[in-house]
Amino acid sequence: PISVVTFNSLIHGLCMSGLLEKAHLMFYRMEIGKNPSLFLRLSQGADRVLDSASLQTMVEKLCDSGSILKAYKLLMQLADSGVVPNVITYNILINGLCKGGNLNGAFKLFEELQLMGHSPDKITYGTLIDGLQRAGREEDAFKLFEQMSNNGCTPGPEVYKSLMTWACRNMKTSLASSIWLKYMKAVGGEANEKIGSIEKHFEEGNLEMAVKGILEIDFQSVTFDSAPYNIWLIGLCQARRTEEALKVFSILEELSINISAPGCVMLIQSVCTDGKLDQAISIFLYTLEKGIRLMPRICNNLLTMLLHSQEKAEDAFYLLKE
C-alpha cells in the first residue's frame, strides 16, 4: 500500500506545479487509506454505501440537497474502495455540477467516467450540451453534439430541441429547421427519401410545402411533439421574419397543432410592430378559443394600438367584450 508520506510528496508536488484540483483529488483518495473509519462510517447506518446502487442513492440525495461538492468528494473517496459508480451516478453528479455552473468539474467527471470503463450515454451528453449552452459556449455544445453522434450515441429529441432553441435565440432560424431535419434523418426509415425534397423546398423558399412535408413525416411518429415547431415559430418572430412566422402559424392552426402561449405572444408582438392589426386580432381570438391567458400587458398593448387606429377602434371594444 502507498504510505501517507508518499501521498504527501505527491500532493506537495501537485501543489507546487499549480495543479490544485488534482492535489485535492489525491487528498480525498488518501483519506480512506489513512482513516479506515471513513469507510466504516459509510458502510453502517441508514445511509450506508455498500454497492453502486446505494452510492447512486447517496449521491442523488446530496445533489438534491445542494451538497454538490460533498457528493463529488464521496464519489472520489470511494473510487478505489471497490464501490464502482455506475453511469447513472455520474450523470446525477454531472447534472448537479452543470446546474451549479461548474463545467470544468462536470467535464472532469466526464473523463473520469470513461477512465472507469463506462461509455457516456445520451443523458450524459445531453446534460453537458445543455450546460455548455447555458454558459454561452454554443460552439463547444455543437462540437460535443458531433462527438456524440460520431461515438455512436444517438441523441434524444431533447438535445435537438435544445440546439434549436439556441439557434433561434441567435436568429439562425434556417439552422434551427435543419437541426430538426437532422433528427428526422437520425430516426431513419423510409422518411429519409422525403427529407431530400423537403430540403429542396426550403432552398427554393417554398416554406408551406416544406413545413407540411415535415409535419407529414412527424405525424407518423409514435408520440408527436409540437415543441420544435413552437421553438421555430418563436425564432422566426425573434428574427423579424414575420411573414414566414404567420405562414407557420396558419399551417399549425389548420392542422390543429397547439401553439404555445409564448409563440402566440411573440407573434402578436411581431405583427403589431409591422402594423398587421388584422392578423393580431386573429391570433388574439385564437388564444381566447384555446383558453390561453395572456398577460395584461400584451392585451393592453394590442387594445391601445387598435384604439389609436380609426379603422380598428370598434375591434378593440369587440375584443374587450370577448
HELIX and SHEET records of a PDB file:
HELIX    1   1 VAL A    4  MET A   16  1                                  13    
HELIX    2   2 LEU A   20  LYS A   34  1                                  15    
HELIX    3   3 PRO A   36  LEU A   42  1                                   7    
HELIX    4   4 SER A   52  ASP A   64  1                                  13    
HELIX    5   5 ILE A   68  GLN A   77  1                                  10    
HELIX    6   6 VAL A   87  LYS A   99  1                                  13    
HELIX    7   7 LEU A  103  LEU A  115  1                                  13    
HELIX    8   8 LYS A  122  ARG A  134  1                                  13    
HELIX    9   9 GLU A  138  ASN A  150  1                                  13    
HELIX   10  10 PRO A  157  ARG A  169  1                                  13    
HELIX   11  11 THR A  173  VAL A  187  1                                  15    
HELIX   12  12 ALA A  191  GLU A  203  1                                  13    
HELIX   13  13 LEU A  207  ASP A  218  1                                  12    
HELIX   14  14 ALA A  227  GLN A  238  1                                  12    
HELIX   15  15 THR A  242  GLU A  254  1                                  13    
HELIX   16  16 ALA A  261  THR A  273  1                                  13    
HELIX   17  17 LEU A  277  GLU A  289  1                                  13    
HELIX   18  18 PRO A  296  LEU A  307  1                                  12    
HELIX   19  19 ALA A  313  LYS A  321  1                                   9    
END                                                                             
